[in-house]
Amino acid sequence: MPEKKEKKNQIGVAPEIHLPLMTLREVVMFPRAIMPLFVGRETSIRAIERALNKFDKQIYLVTQKHPEAEDPSPDDLYDLGTVSRILQLLRLPDGTIKVLFEGLYRATWSKEYGIQEIEPGYPMVLAHGMVGEDAATPEALALIRAVQDSLQDYAKINKKLAPETMAAINSLNTPGRLADSLMPHLKVPFADKQAALEQPNPQVRLENAYELLLKDIELTSLEKKVKSRVKQQMERNHRDFYLNEQIKAIQKEMGRGEEEAGQELEELAKQLEALDLPNEAREKCAKEIKKLRQMSPQSAEFTVVRNYVDWILNLPWNAIQPTSLDLKAAQTILDEDHFALDKPKERILEYLAVQTLVEKIKGPILCLVGPPGVGKTSLAKSVARAMGREFVRISLGGVRDEAEIRGHRRTYIGALPGKIIQSLRRVKFNNPVFCLDEVDKMSTDFRGDPSAALLEVLDPEQNDAFSDHYLDLDYDLSKIFFITTANTLHSIPGPLRDRMEIIRLPGYLEVEKTRIAKDFLTPRLLTKHGLTASDMTFSEGAVLEIIRRYTREAGVRNLEREMASICRKVARKVVEEGRADKPVAVSKTMVATYLGVAKFRYGEREERSQPGVATGLAWTEMGGELLLVEVSLMPGTGKVEITGKLGDVMQESARAAWSYVRSRSDLFGLRPDFYKEIDIHIHVPEGATPKDGPSAGITLATSVISALLNLPVRNDLAMTGEITLRGRVLPIGGVREKLLAAHRGLIAKVIIPADNAKDLKEVPANILKDLEIITVEHMDEVLCHALTVGVREDIFCVPPTDILPLSRRLLKEEHQPRTQ
């Protein structure tokens, strides 16, 4: 039995006892704590054996200040330790033992006594036990309750804390015992635990333990969140990577990776030998294959180089698709797919004819410009079919990255060639028909200007050595037939526009739309809706009614939609009532029944001739329109008001017409200062519709002169032409569409500039047959044809007897009205 002496100290009774010494590394033993430890040091094992044999299983446990010290000196040990009892001991096969200790009470060891060895190899210390009672003050009870509440939260996040342990700790009601039972379970540095062991005041010790508990709760919660977030990120971003690496490692261990890679490289080399490649591409590819032989298949760069070699080997460098050069067959195909569009068809047939005579010709660059729905993209498809080539369409609308055209450099992760090279690999021929759609919709940002990259692609003098950033080799694009499409030209950069041959596709005329509806749209819609010609038919009047009152477009997309709406209603009727003996004949009067109230109105001539009202002709993307101009005079001071939402050019045209009238006042019989007594208001109806352009110049001048002289303008006559200050009539555009609008509006005569006579060749013969075309060079000629009374050579348009008082005051005395 150990030797004991009773002695008083500051806390309470302090038994003095000689015990075997065992030092601990990074572990602090607390009174009333039960802790398993693995013991491997020889001195510690002998101390345990000594305690079992001669000291009633009691041993003195003290923590080292420096855990790395193998044989600590007295100065390396803390002054305070714990007298403990050995509860269980288990010897392990490797020579270590597992011991279960129970802390009994605190004890300091005597520095004067030191570490003695009663027997060699068995260290002993003289320990002074420290025993005291906890003070159960109200403040201590509140602190105990707070600790127990926090302990419940700690148990939720620390699954290692067993329910039995929790129950035992919660049953303690003194601060000292609660602090000693709690501290072993906290994940805090051993130095903090040693400080808690050495704290003599139980309440302060519990406060310190409470503070450490809260810190541990916070750190454990954060650690749990971080682990969860990192785990999700690893699963999302790196799961495939780790699996691939494992597969590679397994293959490497089984000796398969290197062998299979070698076989693949041999196949690549054989493929290179069999292909017809340019010398530069062949040398580059051979060099890259040689580099692959020196790389490990598991390296990241191996995959990059392998992909590059695959791109070179799979491109159609010299693979030319045989083309059909039968002009008659090509023309038949183009006519089958599209009605009208004579100019584009003629240009394509010319290209085929030249190819027939010349073995090699650089591919042309055509740009089809026209409003939406006129068949630009579908015409490109028909060209490919007529030539027997593959068709590739690339939409450039919204493209703002130069890499879409030129590709990315191989230094970027996931780099690829541009869309042109990608499309060639897909079609496997080097001479397809390429349709670059919506070339006018490209934009520019910090990633470059794609239109600048197209300068090389669409230049026949340069595209035989096109450089893609990914390939870093010259590629021949000169055999490709490029067709670009655009709605307008003003948004295409000038240098790019200069490289293309512009072919304009005007909007379809009514007669052309009617023919398209009959020959193309109706059969397609009947098939699409499960109907046949015996189920329904469209009359020509019905189609015209839909074109005029339910659509306003240059193409035929909305016409097809409206006709499809009628087909759906007829299909429903067929399903509900069965197929009738006679087809449903959709006539002009039935259109409103199927489609409802008309959406648009089209211009028609005035019912009677009136002073100050003249009919002009306007061009829009949807076709031609009649344009009324109204002029009203009122007493005033010479102000001119122009309304009708007119653009700058049209307003300037109105002012030029007014200046012409003032400059010719003498010939019209007007006093030189006539304009000082009146205000003039020029208005173009449909004020919500924007209007612009110079072609209404002679119409504006005619309506002003008609109002000043109170002479009506013929209601069956329309006119178009630009006017100068001297009265000259200049040419305008859109004659074809304007004459169609005049014909549709029941106009009998049309005045056009003399320089536009050449444009009459493009107007259908049936339109010219019904219209009387008058060509003029000067405004004086316009007045002779437009005003309803006779004229004299010296004075134009002598006024009738019913002239208004306002107009009468503007005339000279020698030109007062007389009876006709």
PALO-161040 format. One record per residue (C-alpha): chain; x, y, z. Coordinates in pm, whole numbers. Example, Ala and Ser with C-alpha at 12.3 -4.5 7.8 and 13.67 -1.06 7.14 Angstrom:
REM residues 2
A,1230,-450,780 .
A,1367,-106,714 .
//
This chain:
REM residues 820
A,0,0,0 .
A,123,356,-72 .
A,251,567,208 .
A,16,857,303 .
A,39,1165,520 .
A,-240,1409,602 .
A,-156,1778,550 .
A,-363,2097,516 .
A,-330,2317,210 .
A,-509,2621,69 .
A,-805,2430,-75 .
A,-861,2159,174 .
A,-709,1836,294 .
A,-391,1758,100 .
A,-282,1398,131 .
A,85,1347,56 .
A,162,1026,-132 .
A,445,857,-323 .
A,322,727,-661 .
A,464,595,-989 .
A,493,872,-1249 .
A,355,853,-1604 .
A,387,1149,-1841 .
A,122,1228,-2105 .
A,160,1378,-2452 .
A,-106,1633,-2558 .
A,-352,1474,-2319 .
A,-477,1614,-1987 .
A,-638,1387,-1727 .
A,-920,1538,-1518 .
A,-1065,1416,-1186 .
A,-1366,1187,-1222 .
A,-1294,1145,-1594 .
A,-1257,801,-1752 .
A,-1015,792,-2043 .
A,-861,511,-2253 .
A,-497,559,-2356 .
A,-255,360,-2570 .
A,82,334,-2393 .
A,399,246,-2580 .
A,696,409,-2402 .
A,896,169,-2192 .
A,908,397,-1884 .
A,530,445,-1895 .
A,466,71,-1922 .
A,691,5,-1618 .
A,507,279,-1423 .
A,174,109,-1496 .
A,306,-231,-1394 .
A,446,-83,-1069 .
A,109,77,-991 .
A,-71,-252,-1045 .
A,165,-450,-824 .
A,248,-227,-527 .
A,33,91,-528 .
A,-322,-40,-538 .
A,-356,52,-910 .
A,-295,421,-837 .
A,-65,626,-1061 .
A,24,992,-1102 .
A,-48,1132,-1452 .
A,107,1464,-1554 .
A,123,1629,-1901 .
A,445,1722,-2082 .
A,493,2082,-2189 .
A,669,1964,-2505 .
A,503,1655,-2657 .
A,803,1574,-2876 .
A,1032,1509,-2576 .
A,1093,1134,-2549 .
A,1257,1141,-2202 .
A,1127,1460,-2034 .
A,1310,1626,-1747 .
A,1129,1776,-1442 .
A,1130,2118,-1608 .
A,944,1971,-1908 .
A,643,1876,-1691 .
A,354,2087,-1567 .
A,333,2144,-1189 .
A,-17,2000,-1155 .
A,-138,1654,-1255 .
A,-404,1403,-1158 .
A,-390,1102,-931 .
A,-566,830,-1127 .
A,-668,465,-1093 .
A,-615,191,-1348 .
A,-950,30,-1428 .
A,-860,-203,-1717 .
A,-550,-313,-1904 .
A,-518,-490,-2239 .
A,-188,-597,-2391 .
A,-171,-571,-2772 .
A,34,-794,-3008 .
A,266,-509,-3109 .
A,390,-465,-2750 .
A,177,-164,-2661 .
A,-95,-176,-2398 .
A,-438,-14,-2386 .
A,-520,119,-2042 .
A,-845,263,-1907 .
A,-776,532,-1645 .
A,-1010,700,-1396 .
A,-915,1042,-1260 .
A,-939,1068,-879 .
A,-819,1417,-767 .
A,-573,1689,-851 .
A,-223,1676,-711 .
A,95,1878,-738 .
A,426,1706,-724 .
A,714,1815,-509 .
A,994,1986,-699 .
A,1225,1939,-400 .
A,1159,1568,-399 .
A,1201,1546,-775 .
A,1168,1229,-973 .
A,1316,942,-774 .
A,1384,589,-876 .
A,1327,352,-584 .
A,1425,79,-820 .
A,1612,128,-1148 .
A,1372,218,-1431 .
A,1076,288,-1200 .
A,1029,669,-1157 .
A,842,790,-848 .
A,713,1134,-738 .
A,587,1281,-414 .
A,237,1414,-489 .
A,36,1657,-276 .
A,-337,1598,-327 .
A,-577,1895,-361 .
A,-931,1846,-235 .
A,-1202,2114,-205 .
A,-1579,2164,-202 .
A,-1776,2349,-474 .
A,-1974,2654,-374 .
A,-2340,2622,-484 .
A,-2417,2994,-511 .
A,-2713,3125,-720 .
A,-2469,3260,-976 .
A,-2305,2917,-998 .
A,-2644,2750,-1046 .
A,-2730,2990,-1332 .
A,-2394,2916,-1491 .
A,-2456,2542,-1460 .
A,-2792,2577,-1634 .
A,-2638,2781,-1918 .
A,-2366,2521,-1968 .
A,-2618,2237,-1978 .
A,-2830,2420,-2238 .
A,-2529,2479,-2462 .
A,-2427,2120,-2412 .
A,-2753,2010,-2576 .
A,-2660,2209,-2889 .
A,-2310,2066,-2878 .
A,-2444,1712,-2870 .
A,-2641,1772,-3191 .
A,-2333,1861,-3393 .
A,-2087,1628,-3217 .
A,-2211,1275,-3282 .
A,-1923,1125,-3079 .
A,-2081,1239,-2753 .
A,-2280,934,-2635 .
A,-2627,980,-2478 .
A,-2504,809,-2157 .
A,-2222,1061,-2127 .
A,-2469,1346,-2178 .
A,-2697,1211,-1911 .
A,-2407,1177,-1665 .
A,-2284,1533,-1727 .
A,-2633,1683,-1699 .
A,-2682,1514,-1360 .
A,-2395,1711,-1204 .
A,-2500,2016,-1002 .
A,-2170,2160,-877 .
A,-1951,2386,-1092 .
A,-1619,2213,-1024 .
A,-1738,1864,-1102 .
A,-1931,1985,-1410 .
A,-1623,2165,-1544 .
A,-1400,1861,-1488 .
A,-1650,1629,-1660 .
A,-1699,1862,-1954 .
A,-1339,1954,-2039 .
A,-1222,1610,-2167 .
A,-1494,1615,-2437 .
A,-1404,1956,-2584 .
A,-1185,1983,-2896 .
A,-948,2246,-2759 .
A,-565,2259,-2733 .
A,-415,2064,-2444 .
A,-263,2388,-2307 .
A,-618,2524,-2252 .
A,-718,2202,-2081 .
A,-411,2219,-1855 .
A,-504,2578,-1763 .
A,-852,2457,-1667 .
A,-699,2177,-1456 .
A,-479,2423,-1272 .
A,-762,2671,-1198 .
A,-834,2642,-823 .
A,-1167,2831,-826 .
A,-1446,2593,-939 .
A,-1678,2869,-1064 .
A,-1403,3037,-1267 .
A,-1307,2698,-1403 .
A,-1667,2639,-1518 .
A,-1681,2987,-1676 .
A,-1365,2908,-1871 .
A,-1508,2572,-1973 .
A,-1831,2744,-2085 .
A,-1635,2988,-2300 .
A,-1438,2705,-2460 .
A,-1764,2512,-2518 .
A,-1920,2802,-2708 .
A,-1605,2840,-2922 .
A,-1605,2468,-2994 .
A,-1973,2481,-3096 .
A,-1905,2767,-3337 .
A,-1597,2606,-3486 .
A,-1768,2269,-3522 .
A,-2064,2429,-3702 .
A,-1835,2616,-3940 .
A,-1631,2303,-4000 .
A,-1946,2110,-4084 .
A,-2060,2376,-4333 .
A,-1719,2392,-4497 .
A,-1699,2016,-4530 .
A,-2045,2000,-4682 .
A,-1968,2276,-4933 .
A,-1633,2128,-5029 .
A,-1787,1786,-5067 .
A,-2057,1915,-5302 .
A,-1803,2107,-5505 .
A,-1579,1803,-5532 .
A,-1870,1587,-5639 .
A,-1983,1841,-5898 .
A,-1652,1945,-6051 .
A,-1408,1662,-5995 .
A,-1606,1340,-5978 .
A,-1552,1259,-6344 .
A,-1190,1365,-6321 .
A,-1115,1130,-6031 .
A,-1300,843,-6199 .
A,-1103,894,-6519 .
A,-779,906,-6328 .
A,-871,584,-6149 .
A,-949,417,-6482 .
A,-617,534,-6621 .
A,-435,408,-6313 .
A,-608,70,-6337 .
A,-523,41,-6705 .
A,-165,136,-6632 .
A,-138,-132,-6361 .
A,-282,-390,-6600 .
A,-44,-280,-6877 .
A,-320,-177,-7117 .
A,-290,206,-7139 .
A,48,231,-7309 .
A,-26,-60,-7541 .
A,-360,76,-7662 .
A,-214,427,-7705 .
A,64,282,-7917 .
A,-186,102,-8139 .
A,-391,421,-8183 .
A,-82,617,-8283 .
A,6,354,-8543 .
A,-346,381,-8686 .
A,-314,761,-8699 .
A,16,731,-8886 .
A,-138,490,-9141 .
A,-436,723,-9184 .
A,-200,1013,-9249 .
A,-19,819,-9519 .
A,-345,731,-9695 .
A,-490,1085,-9701 .
A,-439,1350,-9970 .
A,-321,1646,-9762 .
A,-124,1960,-9847 .
A,245,1932,-9765 .
A,226,2184,-9481 .
A,-62,2000,-9315 .
A,109,1661,-9362 .
A,435,1780,-9203 .
A,251,1943,-8915 .
A,42,1633,-8847 .
A,347,1401,-8863 .
A,528,1625,-8617 .
A,236,1616,-8373 .
A,211,1234,-8396 .
A,582,1211,-8321 .
A,525,1431,-8017 .
A,245,1198,-7902 .
A,480,899,-7908 .
A,701,1073,-7652 .
A,412,1160,-7415 .
A,238,959,-7150 .
A,-124,877,-7241 .
A,-221,987,-6891 .
A,-95,1344,-6937 .
A,-341,1625,-7001 .
A,-145,1754,-7301 .
A,-176,1414,-7472 .
A,-552,1465,-7511 .
A,-506,1818,-7648 .
A,-255,1710,-7912 .
A,-462,1403,-8001 .
A,-770,1619,-8065 .
A,-564,1850,-8285 .
A,-439,1555,-8493 .
A,-798,1426,-8529 .
A,-911,1763,-8666 .
A,-635,1769,-8926 .
A,-703,1412,-9039 .
A,-1083,1453,-9058 .
A,-1095,1773,-9264 .
A,-1173,1745,-9638 .
A,-856,1918,-9756 .
A,-883,1808,-10119 .
A,-1210,1612,-10115 .
A,-1419,1763,-10396 .
A,-1781,1659,-10444 .
A,-1875,1608,-10812 .
A,-2114,1883,-10921 .
A,-2400,1876,-11165 .
A,-2338,2113,-11457 .
A,-2659,2051,-11654 .
A,-2797,2403,-11704 .
A,-3145,2291,-11808 .
A,-3182,2062,-11510 .
A,-3051,2335,-11278 .
A,-3297,2589,-11418 .
A,-3580,2340,-11375 .
A,-3490,2288,-11009 .
A,-3468,2662,-10942 .
A,-3805,2723,-11108 .
A,-3964,2436,-10915 .
A,-3858,2580,-10581 .
A,-3911,2954,-10643 .
A,-4135,3164,-10859 .
A,-3989,3491,-11001 .
A,-3645,3591,-10854 .
A,-3514,3604,-11210 .
A,-3191,3795,-11139 .
A,-3052,3559,-10872 .
A,-3141,3258,-11087 .
A,-2975,3413,-11390 .
A,-2653,3486,-11197 .
A,-2634,3129,-11066 .
A,-2688,2979,-11410 .
A,-2414,3207,-11546 .
A,-2175,3070,-11282 .
A,-2261,2712,-11379 .
A,-2210,2792,-11746 .
A,-1863,2934,-11677 .
A,-1774,2627,-11472 .
A,-1872,2413,-11768 .
A,-1622,2594,-11991 .
A,-1341,2645,-11739 .
A,-1193,2366,-11532 .
A,-1121,2581,-11229 .
A,-1292,2899,-11119 .
A,-1293,3068,-10782 .
A,-1621,3046,-10601 .
A,-1833,3361,-10631 .
A,-1950,3563,-10332 .
A,-2318,3654,-10372 .
A,-2511,3870,-10130 .
A,-2889,3839,-10151 .
A,-3043,4155,-10007 .
A,-3413,4190,-9952 .
A,-3691,4221,-9694 .
A,-3785,3925,-9472 .
A,-3982,3642,-9626 .
A,-3887,3680,-9992 .
A,-3695,3350,-10002 .
A,-3326,3439,-9963 .
A,-3228,3139,-9750 .
A,-3448,2892,-9934 .
A,-3299,3013,-10264 .
A,-2952,2924,-10132 .
A,-3083,2573,-10056 .
A,-3218,2542,-10408 .
A,-2880,2647,-10547 .
A,-2712,2362,-10360 .
A,-2972,2117,-10490 .
A,-2937,2245,-10844 .
A,-2558,2208,-10831 .
A,-2565,1872,-10654 .
A,-2357,2001,-10364 .
A,-2384,1979,-9987 .
A,-2560,2274,-9823 .
A,-2428,2445,-9509 .
A,-2611,2725,-9330 .
A,-2443,2937,-9062 .
A,-2654,3197,-8884 .
A,-2452,3510,-8806 .
A,-2735,3696,-8633 .
A,-2609,3820,-8295 .
A,-2256,3681,-8343 .
A,-2009,3914,-8172 .
A,-1705,3694,-8112 .
A,-1434,3677,-8377 .
A,-1353,3323,-8259 .
A,-1687,3206,-8407 .
A,-1526,3260,-8749 .
A,-1154,3208,-8686 .
A,-1167,2964,-8393 .
A,-971,2968,-8065 .
A,-600,2919,-8022 .
A,-496,2585,-7878 .
A,-365,2749,-7562 .
A,-725,2789,-7440 .
A,-904,2511,-7256 .
A,-1168,2354,-7477 .
A,-1042,2532,-7790 .
A,-1217,2452,-8120 .
A,-1190,2570,-8482 .
A,-1434,2829,-8615 .
A,-1778,2747,-8753 .
A,-1653,2735,-9111 .
A,-1395,2464,-9042 .
A,-1640,2275,-8820 .
A,-1902,2276,-9097 .
A,-1652,2148,-9355 .
A,-1563,1856,-9129 .
A,-1932,1775,-9097 .
A,-2011,1775,-9472 .
A,-1680,1602,-9560 .
A,-1637,1797,-9885 .
A,-1439,2111,-9963 .
A,-1681,2262,-10216 .
A,-2025,2294,-10053 .
A,-2269,2581,-10089 .
A,-2225,2798,-9782 .
A,-2512,3022,-9673 .
A,-2397,3289,-9427 .
A,-2738,3400,-9304 .
A,-2815,3745,-9159 .
A,-2471,3888,-9231 .
A,-2606,4234,-9148 .
A,-2696,4132,-8790 .
A,-2340,4084,-8659 .
A,-2219,4310,-8379 .
A,-1891,4404,-8212 .
A,-1767,4390,-7852 .
A,-1443,4337,-7658 .
A,-1401,3988,-7809 .
A,-1338,4129,-8154 .
A,-1521,4213,-8474 .
A,-1654,3906,-8661 .
A,-1721,4113,-8974 .
A,-1347,4189,-8993 .
A,-1276,3815,-8980 .
A,-1515,3763,-9272 .
A,-1303,3996,-9488 .
A,-1060,3712,-9551 .
A,-1330,3446,-9583 .
A,-1531,3637,-9845 .
A,-1241,3764,-10055 .
A,-1182,3539,-10361 .
A,-825,3668,-10382 .
A,-740,3568,-10022 .
A,-959,3282,-9908 .
A,-743,3019,-10078 .
A,-514,3056,-9774 .
A,-761,3107,-9489 .
A,-593,3087,-9148 .
A,-794,2939,-8861 .
A,-646,3013,-8518 .
A,-695,2655,-8400 .
A,-545,2482,-8703 .
A,-267,2739,-8751 .
A,-250,2617,-9113 .
A,-360,2767,-9444 .
A,-690,2620,-9561 .
A,-832,2665,-9912 .
A,-1186,2806,-9912 .
A,-1182,2923,-10273 .
A,-1385,2625,-10400 .
A,-1678,2704,-10171 .
A,-1981,2881,-10322 .
A,-2056,3149,-10060 .
A,-2405,3303,-10051 .
A,-2475,3565,-9786 .
A,-2816,3707,-9699 .
A,-2911,4042,-9548 .
A,-3219,4259,-9502 .
A,-3033,4589,-9542 .
A,-2691,4697,-9665 .
A,-2628,5001,-9447 .
A,-2529,4790,-9142 .
A,-2270,4587,-9341 .
A,-1921,4745,-9321 .
A,-1804,4900,-9648 .
A,-1496,4678,-9698 .
A,-1706,4365,-9651 .
A,-1980,4493,-9881 .
A,-1718,4566,-10147 .
A,-1612,4198,-10155 .
A,-1960,4070,-10240 .
A,-2175,4085,-10552 .
A,-2501,4246,-10440 .
A,-2823,4099,-10580 .
A,-3139,4267,-10460 .
A,-3454,4065,-10408 .
A,-3748,4307,-10416 .
A,-4075,4227,-10252 .
A,-4317,4015,-10451 .
A,-4583,4185,-10660 .
A,-4946,4094,-10605 .
A,-4953,3893,-10925 .
A,-4644,3705,-10810 .
A,-4792,3639,-10466 .
A,-5110,3513,-10628 .
A,-4908,3275,-10846 .
A,-4699,3158,-10548 .
A,-5014,3095,-10346 .
A,-5164,2890,-10628 .
A,-4862,2684,-10733 .
A,-4662,2652,-10409 .
A,-4852,2742,-10093 .
A,-5188,2577,-10157 .
A,-5055,2225,-10235 .
A,-4817,2240,-9940 .
A,-5085,2361,-9698 .
A,-5338,2100,-9811 .
A,-5085,1821,-9754 .
A,-4979,1965,-9419 .
A,-5339,1979,-9292 .
A,-5447,1638,-9423 .
A,-5667,1784,-9697 .
A,-5689,1731,-10071 .
A,-5799,1941,-10369 .
A,-6139,1774,-10343 .
A,-6182,1915,-9992 .
A,-6118,2286,-10055 .
A,-5997,2537,-10314 .
A,-5888,2899,-10304 .
A,-6019,3137,-10569 .
A,-5791,3406,-10710 .
A,-6017,3672,-10563 .
A,-5986,3516,-10217 .
A,-5608,3513,-10238 .
A,-5605,3877,-10350 .
A,-5836,3970,-10063 .
A,-5601,3804,-9815 .
A,-5299,3975,-9970 .
A,-5458,4319,-9968 .
A,-5658,4326,-9648 .
A,-5499,4070,-9414 .
A,-5126,4095,-9487 .
A,-4880,4377,-9541 .
A,-4544,4227,-9625 .
A,-4283,4194,-9894 .
A,-4270,3814,-9873 .
A,-4537,3546,-9833 .
A,-4495,3425,-9475 .
A,-4804,3598,-9338 .
A,-4999,3500,-9649 .
A,-4914,3137,-9575 .
A,-5020,3181,-9211 .
A,-5358,3330,-9304 .
A,-5423,3059,-9563 .
A,-5321,2798,-9302 .
A,-5578,2946,-9064 .
A,-5851,2888,-9323 .
A,-5723,2533,-9384 .
A,-5750,2454,-9012 .
A,-6111,2569,-9003 .
A,-6196,2359,-9308 .
A,-6012,2059,-9156 .
A,-6224,2090,-8841 .
A,-6538,2099,-9053 .
A,-6428,1786,-9239 .
A,-6366,1601,-8913 .
A,-6699,1705,-8761 .
A,-6924,1668,-9068 .
A,-6729,1431,-9290 .
A,-6600,1490,-9642 .
A,-6851,1663,-9867 .
A,-6929,1578,-10230 .
A,-6809,1921,-10343 .
A,-6496,2100,-10224 .
A,-6524,2407,-10004 .
A,-6460,2692,-10248 .
A,-6306,2981,-10055 .
A,-6415,3297,-10239 .
A,-6346,3665,-10181 .
A,-6669,3714,-9985 .
A,-6596,3414,-9760 .
A,-6254,3537,-9646 .
A,-6401,3767,-9381 .
A,-6608,3474,-9248 .
A,-6293,3271,-9186 .
A,-6045,3545,-9089 .
A,-6266,3810,-8933 .
A,-6241,4185,-8976 .
A,-5981,4308,-9227 .
A,-5650,4412,-9068 .
A,-5529,4656,-9335 .
A,-5660,4883,-9607 .
A,-5499,4950,-9942 .
A,-5494,5281,-10125 .
A,-5761,5355,-10384 .
A,-5804,5664,-10599 .
A,-6022,5955,-10489 .
A,-6385,5947,-10599 .
A,-6367,6293,-10762 .
A,-6111,6552,-10860 .
A,-6051,6822,-10600 .
A,-5831,7133,-10579 .
A,-5527,7089,-10354 .
A,-5543,6705,-10350 .
A,-5295,6509,-10559 .
A,-5212,6137,-10570 .
A,-4851,6029,-10541 .
A,-4680,5691,-10537 .
A,-4460,5560,-10255 .
A,-4233,5258,-10215 .
A,-4217,5049,-9896 .
A,-4058,4716,-9811 .
A,-4404,4566,-9834 .
A,-4450,4699,-10191 .
A,-4596,5012,-10347 .
A,-4864,5240,-10197 .
A,-5078,5531,-10311 .
A,-4981,5850,-10130 .
A,-5232,6135,-10104 .
A,-5107,6492,-10056 .
A,-5348,6756,-9927 .
A,-5289,7133,-9931 .
A,-5507,7389,-9755 .
A,-5484,7770,-9783 .
A,-5590,8021,-9520 .
A,-5538,8394,-9464 .
A,-5213,8456,-9281 .
A,-4862,8595,-9297 .
A,-4677,8343,-9516 .
A,-4618,8050,-9276 .
A,-4581,7700,-9419 .
A,-4694,7404,-9203 .
A,-4590,7048,-9298 .
A,-4748,6751,-9116 .
A,-4791,6374,-9160 .
A,-4483,6235,-8979 .
A,-4254,6317,-9271 .
A,-3882,6247,-9267 .
A,-3613,6507,-9322 .
A,-3576,6431,-9693 .
A,-3950,6459,-9758 .
A,-3974,6786,-9566 .
A,-3689,6925,-9775 .
A,-3873,6808,-10086 .
A,-4183,7001,-9972 .
A,-3981,7318,-9920 .
A,-3820,7277,-10264 .
A,-4167,7245,-10421 .
A,-4284,7562,-10243 .
A,-3974,7750,-10361 .
A,-4042,7634,-10717 .
A,-4401,7764,-10698 .
A,-4287,8104,-10572 .
A,-4019,8128,-10839 .
A,-4281,8058,-11115 .
A,-4552,8285,-10975 .
A,-4541,8513,-11279 .
A,-4619,8228,-11521 .
A,-4904,8108,-11296 .
A,-5057,8460,-11300 .
A,-4988,8515,-10929 .
A,-4877,8842,-10777 .
A,-4509,8839,-10668 .
A,-4603,8892,-10301 .
A,-4896,8653,-10298 .
A,-4743,8435,-10027 .
A,-4748,8721,-9771 .
A,-5125,8711,-9741 .
A,-5172,8338,-9684 .
A,-5063,8048,-9463 .
A,-5025,7714,-9637 .
A,-5067,7373,-9469 .
A,-4930,7064,-9645 .
A,-5046,6732,-9501 .
A,-4987,6369,-9601 .
A,-5262,6146,-9452 .
A,-5205,5839,-9234 .
A,-5006,6060,-9000 .
A,-4906,5770,-8774 .
A,-4706,5609,-9056 .
A,-4350,5746,-9105 .
A,-4277,5863,-9459 .
A,-3957,5979,-9620 .
A,-3784,6013,-9953 .
A,-3767,6264,-10241 .
A,-4004,6093,-10485 .
A,-4310,6297,-10375 .
A,-4158,6626,-10496 .
A,-4373,6675,-10807 .
A,-4683,6556,-10617 .
A,-4629,6821,-10349 .
A,-4571,7094,-10608 .
A,-4882,6994,-10806 .
A,-5105,6996,-10498 .
A,-4976,7342,-10392 .
A,-5034,7494,-10738 .
A,-5376,7326,-10754 .
A,-5476,7489,-10424 .
A,-5341,7832,-10521 .
A,-5524,7836,-10855 .
A,-5827,7640,-10731 .
A,-5781,7390,-11014 .
A,-5868,7025,-10941 .
A,-5608,6753,-10999 .
A,-5722,6454,-11202 .
A,-5837,6181,-10962 .
A,-5743,5901,-11205 .
A,-5380,6016,-11228 .
A,-5084,5939,-10998 .
A,-4732,6071,-11017 .
A,-4384,6016,-10876 .
A,-4059,6204,-10921 .
A,-3811,6429,-10744 .
A,-3828,6805,-10811 .
A,-3548,7061,-10820 .
A,-3574,7433,-10753 .
A,-3574,7491,-11130 .
A,-3862,7249,-11182 .
A,-3660,6959,-11328 .
A,-3795,6611,-11259 .
A,-3527,6366,-11142 .
A,-3546,5983,-11142 .
A,-3657,5777,-10846 .
A,-3656,5411,-10743 .
A,-3916,5140,-10695 .
A,-4097,5202,-11026 .
A,-4209,4839,-11048 .
A,-4381,4840,-10708 .
A,-4528,5188,-10758 .
A,-4693,5099,-11088 .
A,-4842,4789,-10926 .
A,-4993,5008,-10652 .
A,-5135,5242,-10917 .
A,-5289,4950,-11103 .
A,-5436,4811,-10782 .
A,-5583,5155,-10695 .
A,-5765,5184,-11031 .
A,-5538,5463,-11157 .
A,-5551,5520,-11534 .
A,-5248,5746,-11591 .
A,-4909,5755,-11418 .
A,-4648,6029,-11455 .
A,-4286,5915,-11405 .
A,-3951,6084,-11473 .
A,-3817,6037,-11825 .
A,-3499,5879,-11686 .
A,-3708,5596,-11536 .
A,-3839,5480,-11874 .
A,-3571,5210,-11875 .
A,-3723,5056,-11559 .
A,-4046,4973,-11743 .
A,-3879,4657,-11874 .
A,-3912,4502,-11527 .
A,-4286,4575,-11503 .
A,-4521,4288,-11600 .
A,-4686,4331,-11939 .
A,-5041,4308,-11800 .
A,-4971,4607,-11576 .
A,-4835,4819,-11859 .
A,-5131,4724,-12075 .
A,-5383,4877,-11830 .
A,-5184,5193,-11747 .
A,-5101,5498,-11957 .
A,-4741,5586,-11869 .
A,-4639,5950,-11919 .
A,-4272,6041,-11898 .
A,-4178,6399,-11813 .
A,-3859,6601,-11769 .
A,-3996,6925,-11622 .
A,-4265,7030,-11378 .
A,-4440,7235,-11646 .
A,-4519,6913,-11831 .
A,-4661,6760,-11512 .
A,-4907,7048,-11471 .
A,-5031,7016,-11826 .
A,-5129,6653,-11766 .
A,-5239,6679,-11401 .
A,-5475,6978,-11393 .
A,-5828,6931,-11526 .
A,-5852,7250,-11747 .
A,-5675,7338,-12070 .
A,-5347,7529,-12073 .
A,-5188,7793,-12291 .
A,-4826,7803,-12385 .
A,-4763,8139,-12218 .
A,-4975,8091,-11902 .
A,-5031,7752,-11737 .
A,-5369,7640,-11614 .
A,-5597,7944,-11662 .
A,-5843,7937,-11368 .
A,-6218,7882,-11419 .
A,-6494,8126,-11323 .
A,-6574,7958,-10986 .
A,-6237,8050,-10833 .
A,-6242,8117,-10458 .
A,-6217,8477,-10334 .
A,-5884,8394,-10161 .
A,-5732,8267,-10482 .
A,-5875,8560,-10680 .
A,-5693,8813,-10462 .
A,-5361,8639,-10534 .
A,-5393,8679,-10913 .
A,-5271,8972,-11121 .
A,-5534,9205,-11264 .
A,-5463,9105,-11626 .
A,-5537,8745,-11537 .
A,-5876,8789,-11371 .
A,-6117,8501,-11436 .
A,-6314,8505,-11756 .
A,-6593,8290,-11889 .
A,-6477,7975,-12065 .
//
